[in-house]
Amino acid sequence: MLNLKDLSQPLEFWEYFEQITEIPRCSEHEEKVRAFIKEEAEKLGFKTQVDNAGNLVVRIPAKSKKKQNVVLQCHMDMVCEKNEEVIHDFSKDPLKINIIEIENEKWVTAEGTTLGADNGVGICYLLALMKKIHDGELDYESLGFDLLFTVDEEMGLRGAFKIDNDLINGKFLINLDAEDENAVIIGCAGGIVTFFHIKKDTFKINNKENLIPIKLFISGLIGGHSGVDIHIGRGNSLKIIGQILWKLNENYMMNIASIDGGNRTNAIPREASATFFAKEDEYSDIKEFIRDLVVKIKVLFEGIDPEIDISIEKLINYDNKEVLTKRIQDNLLKILYTIPNGPLSMHPKIKDLVFTSSNLAVIKTEKDKIEIQLSQRSLSEYFKNVIWEKANSLVQLTGLDVETIIDSDYPGWTPNFNSNLLTFTKDNYKELFNKDILVKALHAGLECGILKKKFPHMEMISIGPKNEGAHSPDERLSVKSVEKIWNFLLKLLEKLN
């Protein structure tokens, strides 16, 4: 339980935050949190509507005849990631949340799992706003609100793509999914998520060859968001394991049984494993070969991913003798070793903003296929397609039997530096905090890109409190930042009123 005395205002935010940490809300499973929000809204006397996609809107009407409507928006789902050694079932177990202190600043975090502040903060801001309007603590005479809660944002912004055109209405939209308390976001990258299904071809190894099963495991990486964290240089477990396996394959006789790693396309993969067979009398040499590689690989991550761990062990009682054919194995390793990953170009005008990137996100060895999931982003629609074409061409060059599935293809959000909403935002931030707010674009996909395409008349911004390590078990939410953005939001709504 959170001790509310240790937390910032509004207390209603933290009361709701604690409640939603006990409600399952992984992507594609938002039904329980949607029911909670809907029930809470109706209990407070507000009308609700759910569209065919599962998006929810809560309507708070204006009191005045001279009125305008504002849309406040967040997404209900969270990235469900945990450390491998942590026992946690996201479908039923409540998150174990704690308050920690780092350099005299309080943070809320979860034990060994993602916290879900992305975008639980948006949910709780809107629930707190509902409650305070109902209780008469807030009064916006001429403002009506459509509070929009979308589904499946973390699975390719699917809820925003499928939103009914008549679900929301307003001149302004404020998205609450940003993570920088000192910035207002007015643009973002578009992206493509691709699944490559490589048809498996296997055979059973001969026990007479004196081969032993060996497991290679990559762990200890920080990971993070594959958009906003892609420029930091953190290790990608799939690229690392692909590099090691490619070099082993060039130097030793080996047969790969499986490669698995990563969980989400929008997360930099933190862990990966491979099981392969090799000659027992070469095991010591292979261990030494890998140890030497590890020393060289770690140089790239000094000061960035210091806890990286690469281990190798013999497997006992491993009964599966089925391995990939040489043709599948060689070409799969070529893909993993050479496919572009990380930031590929920087914005030519905006300093330190990644322009185009690629994230090798997931690999799964299944019964009949090997699945590779790739997420690519760009601030240019043209270059978004260019990087996809290059990756697809590389996979096709192998000549393998590959089914290519585009899971999602979402547009970017072009900045509008002349919007009235941005002017109100800058003026109110300066008035409240006596300094200028940063105006930024993100190398991440926000629902604003899709919503702007669907509702082109709306002016949009995105704001939010300081939340670090999103999409990883290191996720943490700044307590004082929650209050700062709450006060800023109320000030901005007063200005619009």
C-alpha positions as CSV (number, residue, x, y, z in Angstrom):
1,M,0.0,0.0,0.0
2,L,1.2,3.5,-0.8
3,N,1.4,5.9,2.1
4,L,-0.5,8.9,0.7
5,K,1.2,11.2,3.2
6,D,4.5,10.6,1.4
7,L,3.0,11.6,-2.0
8,S,2.1,14.8,-3.8
9,Q,-1.2,16.4,-4.7
10,P,-3.7,15.5,-5.9
11,L,-4.3,12.6,-3.4
12,E,-7.1,11.4,-5.7
13,F,-4.5,10.7,-8.3
14,W,-2.5,8.3,-6.1
15,E,-5.7,6.7,-4.7
16,Y,-6.7,5.8,-8.3
17,F,-3.1,4.9,-9.2
18,E,-3.0,2.3,-6.4
19,Q,-6.3,0.9,-7.5
20,I,-5.3,0.4,-11.2
21,T,-2.1,-1.3,-10.2
22,E,-4.4,-4.1,-9.0
23,I,-6.3,-4.3,-12.3
24,P,-4.9,-6.3,-15.2
25,R,-4.4,-4.1,-18.3
26,C,-1.9,-5.6,-20.6
27,S,-2.5,-4.7,-24.3
28,E,-5.5,-6.5,-25.7
29,H,-6.8,-7.1,-22.2
30,E,-8.1,-3.8,-21.1
31,E,-11.7,-5.0,-20.4
32,K,-11.3,-4.9,-16.6
33,V,-9.7,-1.4,-16.4
34,R,-12.3,-0.1,-18.9
35,A,-15.1,-1.4,-16.7
36,F,-13.5,0.2,-13.7
37,I,-13.3,3.6,-15.4
38,K,-16.8,3.3,-16.8
39,E,-18.3,2.4,-13.4
40,E,-16.4,5.2,-11.7
41,A,-17.6,7.8,-14.2
42,E,-21.2,6.6,-14.1
43,K,-21.1,6.6,-10.3
44,L,-20.1,10.3,-10.5
45,G,-23.0,11.0,-12.8
46,F,-21.2,11.2,-16.1
47,K,-22.4,9.6,-19.4
48,T,-20.1,7.1,-21.1
49,Q,-19.8,5.5,-24.5
50,V,-17.7,2.6,-25.8
51,D,-17.1,2.2,-29.5
52,N,-16.7,-1.0,-31.6
53,A,-12.9,-1.0,-31.0
54,G,-13.3,-0.9,-27.2
55,N,-12.3,2.8,-26.8
56,L,-14.1,4.6,-24.0
57,V,-15.3,8.2,-23.7
58,V,-16.6,9.9,-20.6
59,R,-18.6,13.0,-21.4
60,I,-18.6,16.0,-19.0
61,P,-21.0,18.6,-20.3
62,A,-20.3,22.4,-20.0
63,K,-22.8,24.4,-17.9
64,S,-22.8,27.5,-20.0
65,K,-24.7,27.8,-23.3
66,K,-21.6,29.6,-24.7
67,K,-19.3,26.6,-24.6
68,Q,-16.5,24.7,-26.3
69,N,-15.4,21.1,-26.0
70,V,-11.9,19.9,-25.1
71,V,-10.7,16.3,-25.6
72,L,-8.4,14.9,-22.9
73,Q,-6.8,11.6,-24.0
74,C,-4.8,8.7,-22.7
75,H,-4.5,5.0,-23.3
76,M,-5.6,2.2,-21.0
77,D,-3.1,-0.5,-21.8
78,M,0.4,-1.0,-20.4
79,V,3.5,-2.8,-21.5
80,C,3.8,-6.0,-19.3
81,E,7.5,-6.7,-18.9
82,K,9.2,-8.4,-16.0
83,N,12.7,-9.7,-15.2
84,E,13.0,-13.4,-16.0
85,E,13.6,-14.4,-12.4
86,V,10.5,-12.6,-11.2
87,I,7.4,-14.7,-10.7
88,H,4.4,-12.5,-11.7
89,D,1.2,-13.2,-13.7
90,F,0.1,-10.0,-15.3
91,S,-3.3,-11.5,-15.9
92,K,-4.2,-11.6,-12.2
93,D,-1.4,-10.5,-9.9
94,P,-1.4,-6.9,-8.6
95,L,1.8,-4.9,-9.1
96,K,4.0,-4.6,-6.1
97,I,4.6,-0.9,-5.9
98,N,7.1,1.0,-3.7
99,I,8.3,4.5,-3.0
100,I,12.0,4.9,-3.4
101,E,14.3,7.9,-3.0
102,I,17.1,8.9,-5.4
103,E,19.1,12.0,-4.8
104,N,16.4,13.4,-2.5
105,E,13.6,12.9,-5.0
106,K,10.8,10.4,-4.4
107,W,9.8,8.0,-7.1
108,V,7.1,5.3,-7.4
109,T,8.3,2.0,-8.9
110,A,7.3,-1.7,-9.1
111,E,9.3,-4.7,-7.9
112,G,10.7,-6.5,-10.9
113,T,8.0,-5.4,-13.4
114,T,6.9,-2.5,-15.4
115,L,5.0,0.1,-13.4
116,G,2.4,1.0,-16.0
117,A,2.8,4.7,-15.4
118,D,2.8,4.7,-19.2
119,N,-0.1,5.6,-19.5
120,G,-1.5,5.0,-16.0
121,V,-0.7,8.6,-15.2
122,G,-3.1,9.7,-18.0
123,I,-5.9,7.4,-16.6
124,C,-5.4,8.8,-13.1
125,Y,-5.3,12.4,-14.1
126,L,-8.6,12.0,-15.8
127,L,-10.2,10.1,-13.0
128,A,-9.0,12.7,-10.5
129,L,-10.4,15.5,-12.8
130,M,-13.8,13.7,-12.9
131,K,-13.9,13.3,-9.2
132,K,-13.0,17.0,-8.5
133,I,-15.5,18.3,-11.0
134,H,-18.2,16.1,-9.4
135,D,-17.3,17.3,-5.9
136,G,-17.4,20.9,-7.0
137,E,-13.7,21.5,-6.3
138,L,-13.2,22.3,-10.0
139,D,-15.6,24.3,-12.1
140,Y,-15.2,25.0,-15.8
141,E,-18.3,26.9,-16.7
142,S,-17.9,27.1,-20.5
143,L,-15.8,24.0,-21.0
144,G,-17.2,20.6,-21.8
145,F,-14.9,17.5,-21.9
146,D,-14.6,14.3,-23.8
147,L,-12.3,12.2,-21.7
148,L,-11.0,9.6,-24.2
149,F,-9.4,6.3,-23.0
150,T,-8.1,4.2,-25.9
151,V,-7.1,0.5,-26.2
152,D,-4.1,-1.3,-27.6
153,E,-1.8,1.8,-27.9
154,E,1.2,-0.3,-27.1
155,M,0.3,-2.9,-29.8
156,G,0.6,-0.4,-32.7
157,L,-1.9,2.3,-31.7
158,R,-4.7,0.1,-32.8
159,G,-7.4,1.7,-30.7
160,A,-6.7,5.1,-32.2
161,F,-6.8,3.6,-35.7
162,K,-10.2,2.0,-35.1
163,I,-11.9,4.9,-33.2
164,D,-15.4,5.8,-34.3
165,N,-15.4,9.1,-36.1
166,D,-18.3,10.4,-34.0
167,L,-16.9,9.3,-30.6
168,I,-15.2,12.5,-29.7
169,N,-15.6,16.2,-30.6
170,G,-13.7,19.3,-29.7
171,K,-11.5,22.1,-31.0
172,F,-8.5,21.1,-28.8
173,L,-7.0,17.7,-27.8
174,I,-4.6,17.3,-24.9
175,N,-2.8,13.9,-24.9
176,L,-1.4,12.9,-21.5
177,D,1.2,10.3,-22.7
178,A,4.4,12.4,-22.7
179,E,7.2,11.8,-20.2
180,D,9.0,15.1,-19.9
181,E,7.7,17.6,-17.3
182,N,9.6,20.5,-19.0
183,A,8.4,19.9,-22.5
184,V,5.3,20.1,-24.7
185,I,5.2,17.6,-27.6
186,I,3.8,18.8,-30.9
187,G,5.1,16.1,-33.3
188,C,6.2,12.5,-33.5
189,A,7.5,9.8,-35.8
190,G,5.4,7.4,-37.8
191,G,6.3,3.7,-37.8
192,I,5.9,0.2,-39.3
193,V,5.8,-3.0,-37.3
194,T,6.6,-6.1,-39.3
195,F,6.4,-9.8,-38.5
196,F,8.6,-12.1,-40.7
197,H,7.5,-15.8,-40.5
198,I,10.3,-18.0,-41.6
199,K,9.2,-21.5,-42.4
200,K,11.2,-24.1,-40.3
201,D,13.1,-27.0,-41.8
202,T,14.6,-29.3,-39.2
203,F,16.2,-32.7,-38.7
204,K,17.1,-34.8,-35.7
205,I,20.7,-35.0,-34.7
206,N,22.5,-38.3,-34.4
207,N,23.5,-39.2,-30.8
208,K,26.5,-41.1,-32.1
209,E,28.1,-37.8,-33.0
210,N,28.7,-37.1,-29.3
211,L,26.9,-33.7,-29.4
212,I,25.8,-32.0,-26.3
213,P,23.0,-29.3,-25.7
214,I,24.3,-25.9,-24.7
215,K,22.4,-22.8,-23.6
216,L,23.6,-19.3,-24.3
217,F,21.8,-16.6,-22.3
218,I,22.0,-12.8,-22.5
219,S,20.6,-10.8,-19.5
220,G,21.1,-7.8,-17.4
221,L,20.4,-5.2,-20.1
222,I,18.4,-2.1,-19.3
223,G,16.2,-2.1,-22.4
224,G,13.7,0.7,-22.6
225,H,11.4,2.3,-25.1
226,S,12.4,1.6,-28.7
227,G,11.5,5.1,-29.7
228,V,12.5,7.6,-27.1
229,D,15.4,5.5,-25.8
230,I,16.8,4.3,-29.1
231,H,19.6,7.0,-29.3
232,I,21.1,6.1,-25.9
233,G,23.1,3.1,-27.2
234,R,21.7,0.5,-24.9
235,G,22.3,-3.1,-25.8
236,N,19.9,-5.1,-27.9
237,S,19.9,-8.7,-26.7
238,L,18.9,-10.1,-30.1
239,K,21.7,-8.3,-31.9
240,I,24.2,-9.4,-29.3
241,I,23.2,-13.1,-29.4
242,G,23.0,-12.9,-33.2
243,Q,26.5,-11.7,-33.3
244,I,27.9,-14.4,-31.0
245,L,26.0,-17.2,-32.8
246,W,27.2,-16.0,-36.2
247,K,30.8,-16.1,-35.1
248,L,30.4,-19.5,-33.4
249,N,28.8,-20.8,-36.6
250,E,31.8,-19.6,-38.6
251,N,34.3,-21.3,-36.3
252,Y,32.7,-24.4,-34.9
253,M,30.4,-27.2,-35.9
254,M,27.1,-26.3,-34.3
255,N,23.3,-27.1,-34.7
256,I,20.8,-24.5,-33.4
257,A,17.6,-25.8,-31.8
258,S,16.0,-22.5,-30.9
259,I,16.6,-18.7,-30.5
260,D,14.2,-16.7,-28.4
261,G,14.1,-13.2,-27.0
262,G,12.3,-9.9,-26.6
263,N,8.6,-9.5,-25.8
264,R,7.3,-6.3,-27.4
265,T,8.0,-4.4,-30.6
266,N,8.1,-1.1,-28.8
267,A,10.7,-2.3,-26.3
268,I,14.4,-2.7,-26.7
269,P,14.9,-6.4,-25.9
270,R,16.7,-7.0,-22.7
271,E,17.1,-10.8,-22.6
272,A,17.6,-13.6,-25.2
273,S,18.5,-17.2,-25.2
274,A,19.7,-19.8,-27.7
275,T,20.0,-23.6,-27.4
276,F,22.4,-25.4,-29.7
277,F,24.3,-28.6,-30.0
278,A,28.1,-28.8,-30.3
279,K,30.8,-31.4,-30.0
280,E,31.5,-32.3,-26.3
281,D,35.2,-32.2,-26.8
282,E,34.9,-28.6,-28.1
283,Y,32.8,-27.3,-25.2
284,S,35.8,-25.8,-23.3
285,D,37.1,-24.1,-26.5
286,I,33.6,-22.7,-27.2
287,K,33.3,-21.3,-23.7
288,E,36.7,-19.6,-24.0
289,F,35.8,-18.3,-27.5
290,I,32.6,-16.7,-26.0
291,R,34.4,-15.3,-23.0
292,D,36.8,-13.5,-25.4
293,L,33.9,-12.2,-27.5
294,V,32.2,-10.9,-24.3
295,V,35.2,-8.8,-23.3
296,K,35.1,-7.2,-26.8
297,I,31.4,-6.7,-26.9
298,K,31.2,-5.1,-23.4
299,V,33.4,-2.3,-24.5
300,L,30.5,-0.9,-26.5
301,F,28.3,-0.7,-23.5
302,E,30.6,0.7,-20.8
303,G,28.8,3.3,-18.8
304,I,25.6,2.6,-20.7
305,D,24.6,-1.1,-19.9
306,P,27.1,-2.0,-17.2
307,E,25.2,-5.0,-15.9
308,I,25.2,-7.0,-19.2
309,D,25.7,-10.7,-18.5
310,I,26.4,-13.4,-21.1
311,S,26.4,-16.9,-19.8
312,I,26.9,-20.4,-21.3
313,E,26.1,-23.7,-19.7
314,K,25.6,-27.4,-20.6
315,L,22.0,-28.5,-20.4
316,I,21.1,-31.6,-18.4
317,N,18.1,-33.8,-19.4
318,Y,17.4,-31.9,-22.6
319,D,15.4,-34.3,-24.7
320,N,14.7,-32.3,-27.8
321,K,17.0,-33.5,-30.6
322,E,15.4,-31.4,-33.4
323,V,17.6,-28.7,-34.9
324,L,17.5,-26.3,-37.8
325,T,18.9,-27.4,-41.1
326,K,22.2,-25.8,-42.1
327,R,20.5,-23.6,-44.8
328,I,17.9,-22.2,-42.3
329,Q,20.5,-21.7,-39.6
330,D,23.1,-19.9,-41.8
331,N,20.5,-17.6,-43.3
332,L,18.8,-16.9,-40.0
333,L,22.1,-15.9,-38.5
334,K,22.9,-13.6,-41.5
335,I,19.6,-11.8,-40.9
336,L,20.2,-11.3,-37.1
337,Y,23.8,-10.3,-37.6
338,T,23.3,-7.8,-40.4
339,I,19.8,-6.3,-40.1
340,P,20.0,-2.6,-39.3
341,N,19.3,-1.7,-35.6
342,G,19.3,1.4,-33.5
343,P,19.3,5.1,-34.7
344,L,20.0,5.2,-38.5
345,S,20.0,8.9,-39.1
346,M,19.5,12.2,-37.1
347,H,17.2,15.1,-37.8
348,P,19.0,17.5,-40.1
349,K,17.7,20.6,-38.3
350,I,16.5,19.6,-34.8
351,K,19.5,18.9,-32.5
352,D,19.7,15.4,-30.9
353,L,16.5,14.2,-32.5
354,V,16.6,10.8,-34.1
355,F,15.2,10.9,-37.6
356,T,15.0,7.3,-38.6
357,S,15.6,4.1,-36.5
358,S,15.0,0.3,-36.5
359,N,14.5,-2.0,-33.5
360,L,15.0,-5.8,-33.9
361,A,12.5,-6.5,-31.2
362,V,11.4,-10.1,-30.9
363,I,12.4,-13.6,-32.1
364,K,10.4,-16.7,-31.3
365,T,11.2,-20.3,-32.3
366,E,7.8,-22.0,-32.7
367,K,6.7,-25.4,-33.9
368,D,6.5,-24.7,-37.6
369,K,8.2,-21.3,-38.0
370,I,10.6,-18.7,-36.7
371,E,9.0,-15.3,-36.1
372,I,11.1,-12.1,-36.2
373,Q,9.3,-8.9,-35.2
374,L,10.8,-5.6,-36.3
375,S,9.7,-2.0,-35.4
376,Q,10.9,0.9,-37.6
377,R,10.3,4.6,-37.2
378,S,10.9,7.8,-39.0
379,L,9.8,11.4,-39.0
380,S,9.5,11.1,-42.8
381,E,6.9,8.9,-44.5
382,Y,9.3,8.4,-47.3
383,F,12.3,7.2,-45.2
384,K,9.9,5.1,-43.0
385,N,9.2,3.2,-46.2
386,V,12.9,3.2,-47.3
387,I,14.1,1.4,-44.1
388,W,11.3,-1.1,-44.3
389,E,12.2,-1.8,-47.9
390,K,15.8,-2.4,-47.0
391,A,15.0,-4.8,-44.1
392,N,12.5,-6.7,-46.3
393,S,15.0,-6.9,-49.2
394,L,17.6,-8.4,-46.8
395,V,15.2,-11.1,-45.6
396,Q,14.1,-11.9,-49.2
397,L,17.8,-12.1,-50.3
398,T,18.2,-15.2,-48.2
399,G,15.8,-17.2,-50.4
400,L,14.0,-18.6,-47.4
401,D,10.3,-19.4,-47.4
402,V,9.1,-16.2,-45.6
403,E,5.7,-14.8,-45.0
404,T,5.8,-11.0,-44.4
405,I,3.0,-9.5,-42.3
406,I,2.7,-5.7,-41.7
407,D,1.2,-5.7,-38.2
408,S,0.8,-1.9,-38.2
409,D,1.7,1.1,-40.2
410,Y,1.0,4.4,-38.5
411,P,1.5,8.0,-39.6
412,G,3.7,10.6,-38.0
413,W,2.4,13.9,-36.5
414,T,3.6,17.0,-38.2
415,P,4.4,19.9,-35.8
416,N,2.2,23.0,-35.9
417,F,4.2,25.8,-34.3
418,N,1.4,28.3,-34.9
419,S,-1.5,26.7,-33.1
420,N,-3.5,28.6,-30.6
421,L,-3.3,25.7,-28.2
422,L,0.5,25.8,-28.3
423,T,0.5,29.5,-27.6
424,F,-1.8,29.0,-24.6
425,T,0.5,26.2,-23.4
426,K,3.7,28.3,-23.6
427,D,2.1,31.3,-22.0
428,N,0.7,29.3,-19.1
429,Y,3.9,27.4,-18.4
430,K,5.9,30.7,-18.3
431,E,3.3,32.3,-16.0
432,L,3.2,29.3,-13.7
433,F,6.9,28.3,-13.5
434,N,8.7,31.5,-14.7
435,K,10.6,29.8,-17.5
436,D,9.9,28.7,-21.1
437,I,8.6,25.3,-21.8
438,L,10.6,23.2,-24.3
439,V,8.7,22.6,-27.6
440,K,9.7,19.2,-28.9
441,A,9.0,16.4,-31.4
442,L,9.5,12.8,-30.4
443,H,11.1,9.8,-32.1
444,A,8.2,7.7,-30.8
445,G,4.7,7.0,-32.0
446,L,1.9,8.9,-30.3
447,E,-1.8,8.5,-30.9
448,C,-1.9,12.2,-31.9
449,G,-0.6,11.3,-35.3
450,I,-3.5,9.0,-36.1
451,L,-6.1,11.2,-34.3
452,K,-4.9,14.3,-36.2
453,K,-5.4,12.4,-39.5
454,K,-9.0,11.4,-38.4
455,F,-9.8,14.8,-36.8
456,P,-7.8,17.3,-38.8
457,H,-9.6,20.3,-37.3
458,M,-8.3,19.6,-33.8
459,E,-5.3,21.4,-32.4
460,M,-3.2,19.0,-30.3
461,I,-0.4,18.8,-27.8
462,S,1.0,16.1,-25.5
463,I,2.2,16.6,-22.0
464,G,3.0,14.4,-19.0
465,P,5.1,14.0,-15.8
466,K,8.6,12.7,-15.6
467,N,8.5,8.9,-16.1
468,E,11.8,7.1,-16.7
469,G,12.5,3.6,-18.0
470,A,9.1,3.1,-19.6
471,H,8.6,-0.4,-21.2
472,S,11.1,-1.9,-18.8
473,P,11.1,-3.2,-15.2
474,D,13.2,-0.1,-14.3
475,E,10.2,2.2,-15.0
476,R,9.8,4.8,-12.3
477,L,7.5,7.8,-11.9
478,S,8.6,11.1,-10.2
479,V,6.2,12.0,-7.4
480,K,6.7,15.8,-7.4
481,S,6.4,15.8,-11.2
482,V,2.9,14.4,-11.0
483,E,1.8,17.5,-9.0
484,K,3.7,19.8,-11.3
485,I,1.9,18.6,-14.4
486,W,-1.5,18.4,-12.6
487,N,-1.2,22.1,-11.7
488,F,-0.1,22.9,-15.2
489,L,-3.0,21.0,-16.7
490,L,-5.5,22.8,-14.5
491,K,-4.0,26.2,-15.3
492,L,-4.2,25.4,-19.0
493,L,-7.8,24.4,-18.7
494,E,-8.6,27.6,-16.8
495,K,-7.1,29.5,-19.7
496,L,-9.2,27.6,-22.3
497,N,-12.3,28.2,-20.1
